Amino acid sequence: QVQLVESGGGWVQPGGSLRLSCATSGFVFNFAAMSWYRQAPGKERELVAHISSTGGGIKYAESVEGRFTISRDNDKSTADLQMESLKPEDTAVYYCHALHLTRGEIWGQGTQVTVSA
C-alpha cells in the first residue's frame, strides 16, 4: 500500500522549533522527489520545500529560506522538515508530497502546525 504518514506537528510559541517527519511505504523511495507543502485557512496550498530524489537539488519558498531545512534518508525512506524561528504566519496544515518516477503524485494526510503565544 502506497502511503505517506506525517508526524511531528503541534503547537509551538513564536521563535520555537518543530521537526516534521514523513514516513513512506509502498514505493521505491529513491525514485521519488519529496516536498513539503502547507495550507493555511482560507489560502491555497503552497510549496514550502523540495528535495530531489538524490538529495542533490533543494529549493525553498522565499518565506522560509534560512529557517527551514528539508532532508531525506534514502535508507529509512523518510523525509524531514526542520523548522526554526517559527512565526505565527507559519501556522498551517503541512503535507508531505512525493513525485514518483512511475507512480506519479502521492500525498500524505497532513499534520497541523500552530504557532502562537
Secondary structure by P-SEA (a helix, b strand, c coil): cccccccccccccccbbbbbbbbbccccccccccbbbbbcccccccccccccccccbbbbcccccccbbbbbcccccbbbbbbcccccccccbbbbbbbccccccccccbbbbbbcc
